[in-house]
Amino acid sequence: MKKLYILTAFLIITLILLTTLLLALTSSNLSGLKISSNSNIFSHTKAICNSTNFCQDYEIHCENEKIIKMSPITGAAVQFSSEWTDPRDEKTIKNMC
């Protein structure tokens, strides 16, 4: 009887681990880049900063290298000091899709 309980517990734990792994593999990618089955449609996040060093994160949806939707991410903004300079290169800053 004790062996039956141990086997049942082992099977339940294995099932939970496999389910968790499956959910992790099928959920959204944590990098912010989501690629659909059509490789010309994707979305990513990007911080856009203005001349006063206020930077807001946006979710940008692209299709064929054109922006189709751009939405600010709530709570993802920061005001840097006037001495701050963006460490990204100019191409990275300007490239949206």
C-alpha positions in Angstrom: 0.0 0.0 0.0 2.9 2.4 0.8 4.4 1.7 -2.6 1.1 2.7 -4.2 1.1 6.1 -2.4 4.7 6.8 -3.4 4.0 5.8 -7.1 0.9 8.1 -7.1 2.8 11.0 -5.6 5.6 10.5 -8.1 3.1 10.5 -11.0 1.3 13.6 -9.7 4.6 15.5 -9.3 5.7 14.5 -12.8 2.4 15.6 -14.3 2.6 19.0 -12.6 6.2 19.5 -13.8 5.3 18.5 -17.4 2.3 20.8 -17.4 4.4 23.7 -16.1 7.0 23.1 -18.7 4.4 22.9 -21.4 2.8 26.1 -20.3 6.2 27.9 -20.1 7.1 26.8 -23.7 3.7 27.9 -25.2 3.4 31.2 -23.3 4.6 34.5 -24.6 8.3 34.9 -25.1 9.8 36.9 -22.2 12.1 38.9 -24.6 9.2 41.0 -25.8 9.5 39.7 -29.3 6.4 37.8 -30.5 6.6 36.2 -33.9 3.5 34.9 -35.6 3.3 32.1 -38.1 3.5 34.8 -40.8 7.1 36.1 -40.2 6.2 39.6 -41.6 4.0 40.3 -38.5 5.6 40.8 -35.1 5.6 43.0 -32.0 8.3 44.2 -29.6 8.8 46.8 -26.9 10.9 49.9 -27.2 11.7 52.8 -25.0 11.2 56.2 -26.8 12.8 59.2 -25.2 12.0 62.9 -25.9 14.3 66.0 -25.7 13.8 66.3 -22.0 15.0 62.7 -21.3 11.5 61.5 -20.5 11.5 57.8 -21.7 8.3 55.8 -22.2 8.1 52.1 -23.1 5.8 51.2 -26.0 4.6 47.9 -27.5 5.1 48.3 -31.2 3.3 46.0 -33.7 4.8 45.8 -37.2 3.8 44.3 -40.5 6.2 44.3 -43.5 8.5 46.8 -41.7 5.6 49.3 -41.1 4.1 50.2 -37.7 0.5 49.0 -37.5 -0.1 49.8 -33.8 1.9 51.5 -31.1 0.7 51.4 -27.5 2.3 53.0 -24.4 2.9 50.5 -21.6 1.3 51.7 -18.4 3.8 52.4 -15.6 6.8 51.9 -17.8 8.2 55.5 -18.0 11.2 57.2 -16.4 12.5 60.8 -16.3 16.3 61.0 -16.5 18.4 64.0 -15.5 19.4 66.6 -18.1 23.0 65.2 -18.1 21.8 61.7 -19.1 22.6 60.4 -22.6 20.9 57.5 -24.3 23.5 54.6 -24.4 21.9 53.1 -27.5 23.3 53.9 -31.0 21.4 56.1 -33.4 20.3 53.2 -35.6 18.8 51.3 -32.6 17.0 54.4 -31.4 15.4 55.2 -34.8 14.7 51.6 -36.0 11.1 50.8 -35.0 10.3 47.8 -37.2 
